[in-house]
Amino acid sequence: MHTILGSNGQIGTELARALHKSHTTDIRLVSRKPKKVNESDVLFPADLMDARQTSQAVKGSKVAYLTAGLPMDTRLWVEQWPTIMSNVLAACEEHQVKLVFFDNTYMYPQTSDVQKENTPFKPNGKKGQIRAQLAKQVLKAMEEKRVEAVICRAPEFYGPGLTQSITNATVIEPLKQGKKAKVFLRDDTRRSLIYTPDASRAMALIGNTPDAFGQTWHLPIDDSRLTYKQLIELAAKTFGVQPRYMILKKWMLRLAGLFSAQIRDAGELLPRYEADNIFCSDQFKARFPEFKVTTIEQGLKEIAASQAGANAT
């Protein structure tokens, strides 16, 4: 049994598809209100803030994948994330279940330095501090041999469906609708983006590779690392629209933050848009050379195709 904790998000949904297609049909989906992805999926309603429910959700599993997400709300992150992680680690230890933790890069320095698996944590703001704390909880559990675990780390998302990211929300979605895209701070810095189906396929592969456990992996990306200007031009061409966009300056975002808690909460992430973001996934590509990474051009075509399919139904 492979169990996905936080199965309703785009990563969890794509992970269920990837596991079912290539690894196992014995899949349990866990969420407050889980929904089937594959016909054979087993649904298990649970609240990961509740230790007993989390234990029952994990019980009987071979591998548990923690893909849960929280809204971009710093207060919620501080209040809930450490408890969720503690409950999941305790459940995996109790039932001797392997853990695959899907992580992000908020704890890294927001500079142009190359980001590798051994990059020291230097978080900027509360959300980055919480992500560093979560990763350290998993690393400590691994070091103490309480839980056999692995960390799968990904940069910013782009992708189909309900993929949530700044790039999807401010660039790809508006362009799909023929509207003007919005870019944070600069349009000439290089961006590292991961296609959500690739992230989930890679995580499924790692979760089914015994010698991959006990370490951190950067999930695979297309190394072209386009600037937002280049991405917008390519996306506009793919979607058949004009490459229209505006650059949101710091003062504009500060002003918007007075009226929007979501924009205000995203403020600590802004430095990453002032510098090149160079996320390196060479370790994964060397270990799994057969894995086919989706190019950004192909990913945008698939997004356009999925949109066309949705409009036709």
C-alpha positions in Angstrom: 0.0 0.0 0.0 1.3 3.4 -1.0 -0.4 6.3 0.9 -0.6 9.9 -0.3 -1.1 12.3 2.6 -2.6 15.5 1.2 -3.9 13.9 -2.0 -6.3 16.6 -3.3 -3.6 19.0 -4.5 -2.1 19.0 -8.0 1.1 17.2 -6.8 -0.9 14.6 -4.9 -3.2 14.0 -7.9 -0.4 13.7 -10.4 1.5 11.4 -7.9 -1.6 9.1 -7.7 -1.6 8.9 -11.5 2.2 8.2 -11.7 2.1 5.5 -9.1 -0.9 3.8 -10.7 0.7 3.9 -14.2 4.2 2.7 -13.4 4.5 1.3 -9.9 1.4 0.0 -8.0 -2.4 0.1 -8.1 -2.6 -0.3 -4.3 -3.0 3.4 -3.4 -4.6 5.1 -0.5 -5.6 8.8 -0.8 -5.7 10.8 2.4 -7.3 14.2 2.9 -10.1 15.8 4.8 -12.3 15.0 1.8 -10.3 12.8 -0.5 -11.3 12.3 -4.1 -10.5 9.3 -6.4 -7.9 9.8 -9.1 -7.8 6.2 -10.3 -10.8 3.8 -10.0 -8.9 1.4 -7.7 -7.9 4.1 -5.2 -8.9 3.7 -1.5 -10.2 6.9 0.1 -9.3 7.6 3.7 -10.7 10.9 5.2 -8.3 12.2 7.9 -7.0 15.5 9.4 -3.2 15.5 9.6 -3.4 17.9 12.6 -4.9 15.0 14.6 -2.2 12.5 15.7 -4.6 9.5 16.0 -6.2 10.1 12.6 -2.7 10.4 11.0 -1.6 7.2 12.6 -4.6 5.3 11.3 -4.1 6.9 7.8 -0.5 5.6 7.6 -1.1 2.2 9.2 -0.6 -0.7 6.9 1.4 1.3 4.3 4.7 0.5 2.7 5.4 4.1 1.7 3.7 7.3 2.7 4.1 10.5 0.6 3.6 13.8 2.4 2.4 16.2 -0.4 0.0 18.3 1.8 0.0 22.0 1.2 -1.4 25.0 3.2 -2.6 28.3 1.9 -0.1 31.1 1.6 -0.8 32.3 5.1 2.1 32.7 7.5 0.0 32.3 10.6 -1.4 29.0 9.4 2.1 27.7 8.5 3.5 28.6 12.0 0.5 27.0 13.8 0.0 23.9 11.7 3.0 22.7 9.8 5.2 21.6 12.7 2.3 19.6 14.2 1.5 18.0 10.9 5.2 16.9 10.4 5.4 15.7 14.0 2.3 13.6 13.6 3.4 12.1 10.2 6.9 11.2 11.5 5.4 9.7 14.7 2.9 7.6 12.6 5.7 6.4 10.2 7.9 5.5 13.1 5.0 3.7 14.9 4.0 1.6 11.9 7.5 1.3 10.3 6.4 3.1 7.1 8.9 4.7 4.7 8.3 8.5 4.3 8.7 10.5 1.1 8.5 14.2 1.9 7.7 16.7 -0.9 9.6 19.9 -0.1 10.2 23.3 -1.6 13.2 25.7 -1.7 11.9 28.5 0.6 14.7 27.7 3.1 17.5 28.4 0.6 19.3 31.8 0.2 17.3 33.9 -2.3 20.4 34.7 -4.4 21.8 33.7 -7.8 24.0 31.0 -6.2 23.5 27.5 -7.6 21.1 25.5 -5.4 22.2 22.0 -4.8 21.1 19.3 -2.3 23.8 20.4 0.2 23.1 24.1 -0.1 23.0 25.5 3.5 19.7 26.8 4.7 19.4 30.6 5.0 15.6 31.4 5.1 14.3 34.8 4.5 11.1 35.2 6.6 8.8 33.0 8.6 7.7 30.7 5.9 11.3 30.0 5.0 12.0 29.3 8.6 9.1 26.9 8.9 10.3 25.0 5.8 13.8 24.8 7.2 12.4 23.4 10.5 10.3 20.8 8.6 13.3 19.6 6.6 15.4 19.4 9.8 12.8 17.3 11.5 12.9 14.8 8.7 16.7 14.9 8.5 16.9 14.3 12.3 14.5 11.4 12.1 16.7 9.9 9.4 19.9 10.4 11.3 18.5 8.8 14.4 17.1 5.9 12.3 13.7 6.4 13.6 12.2 6.7 10.2 13.4 5.6 6.8 12.8 8.7 4.8 13.7 10.8 1.7 13.3 14.5 0.9 12.2 15.4 -2.6 12.8 19.1 -3.2 11.3 21.1 -6.1 11.6 24.8 -7.2 8.6 26.8 -8.3 5.8 25.0 -10.2 4.2 25.5 -13.5 1.7 23.0 -15.0 -1.9 22.0 -15.9 -5.0 21.7 -13.8 -5.0 23.3 -10.3 -1.3 23.9 -10.2 -0.7 26.7 -7.7 2.3 29.0 -8.0 3.1 32.6 -8.6 4.2 31.8 -12.2 1.0 30.0 -12.9 -1.2 32.6 -11.3 0.4 35.8 -12.7 1.9 34.6 -16.0 0.4 31.4 -17.5 -3.2 31.7 -16.4 -3.7 35.3 -17.6 -2.0 34.6 -20.9 -4.2 31.5 -21.5 -7.2 33.9 -21.1 -5.7 36.5 -23.5 -5.0 38.9 -20.6 -1.9 40.7 -19.6 0.7 38.8 -17.6 2.3 40.3 -14.4 5.9 39.8 -13.5 7.4 40.4 -10.1 10.2 43.0 -10.0 12.2 42.0 -13.2 11.7 40.2 -16.5 15.3 39.4 -17.2 16.3 37.0 -14.4 16.5 33.3 -15.2 13.8 31.2 -13.5 14.0 27.5 -12.5 10.6 25.9 -13.0 9.4 22.4 -12.6 6.5 20.9 -14.5 4.1 19.4 -11.9 3.6 16.0 -13.7 7.4 15.7 -13.8 7.7 16.4 -10.1 5.2 13.7 -9.2 6.6 11.1 -11.6 10.1 11.7 -10.2 8.8 11.4 -6.6 7.0 8.2 -7.4 10.2 6.8 -8.9 12.3 7.8 -5.8 9.6 6.3 -3.5 10.0 3.0 -5.3 13.9 3.0 -5.4 15.1 1.6 -2.1 18.7 3.0 -2.3 17.3 6.5 -2.9 16.2 6.8 0.7 18.3 8.4 3.5 19.1 11.6 1.5 17.7 14.7 -0.2 17.0 14.8 -4.0 16.4 17.8 -6.2 13.6 16.8 -8.6 14.4 17.2 -12.3 13.8 20.4 -14.3 14.4 21.6 -17.8 17.7 23.4 -17.6 16.9 26.0 -20.1 15.9 28.4 -17.2 14.1 31.0 -19.3 13.7 34.6 -18.2 10.1 35.7 -17.7 10.4 37.7 -20.9 11.3 34.6 -22.8 8.7 32.5 -21.0 6.0 35.0 -21.8 7.0 35.1 -25.5 7.0 31.3 -25.7 3.7 30.9 -23.8 2.0 33.6 -25.9 3.1 31.9 -29.1 1.8 28.6 -27.8 -1.5 30.0 -26.6 -2.0 32.1 -29.7 -2.1 35.4 -27.9 -0.1 38.6 -27.7 2.9 38.6 -25.3 1.5 41.4 -23.2 2.8 41.9 -19.6 3.7 44.5 -17.0 6.4 44.4 -14.4 5.2 44.9 -10.8 7.7 47.1 -8.9 8.4 46.9 -5.2 6.3 50.0 -4.4 3.4 48.6 -6.4 3.5 45.3 -4.4 3.9 47.1 -1.1 0.8 49.1 -2.0 -1.1 46.0 -3.0 -0.1 44.3 0.2 -2.0 46.9 2.2 -5.2 45.5 0.7 -4.3 41.9 0.1 -3.1 39.5 2.8 -2.0 37.0 0.1 0.3 39.5 -1.6 1.6 40.7 1.8 2.3 37.1 2.8 4.2 36.5 -0.5 6.5 39.5 0.3 9.3 37.4 1.9 9.7 35.5 -1.4 10.3 38.6 -3.5 14.1 38.6 -3.4 14.1 35.4 -5.4 12.7 37.4 -8.4 15.5 40.0 -8.3 18.2 37.4 -9.0 18.7 34.4 -11.2 17.2 31.3 -9.7 19.5 28.4 -10.5 18.1 25.1 -9.1 20.4 22.2 -10.0 19.0 18.6 -10.5 22.1 17.0 -11.8 22.2 14.4 -9.0 18.8 13.0 -10.0 19.6 13.0 -13.7 22.8 11.1 -13.1 21.1 8.5 -11.0 18.0 8.2 -13.2 19.3 8.9 -16.8 16.2 7.2 -18.3 13.9 9.8 -16.8 12.5 12.1 -19.6 12.2 15.7 -18.4 9.5 17.7 -20.0 10.8 20.8 -21.8 9.1 24.1 -21.0 8.0 24.3 -24.7 6.3 20.9 -24.4 4.9 21.6 -21.0 3.2 24.8 -22.3 1.8 22.8 -25.3 0.4 20.2 -22.8 -1.2 23.0 -20.8 -2.7 24.5 -23.9 -4.1 21.0 -24.9 -5.5 20.4 -21.4 -7.3 23.8 -21.6 -8.7 23.0 -25.0 -9.9 19.7 -23.7 -11.6 21.3 -20.8 -13.3 23.9 -23.0 -14.6 21.1 -25.2 -16.3 19.2 -22.4 
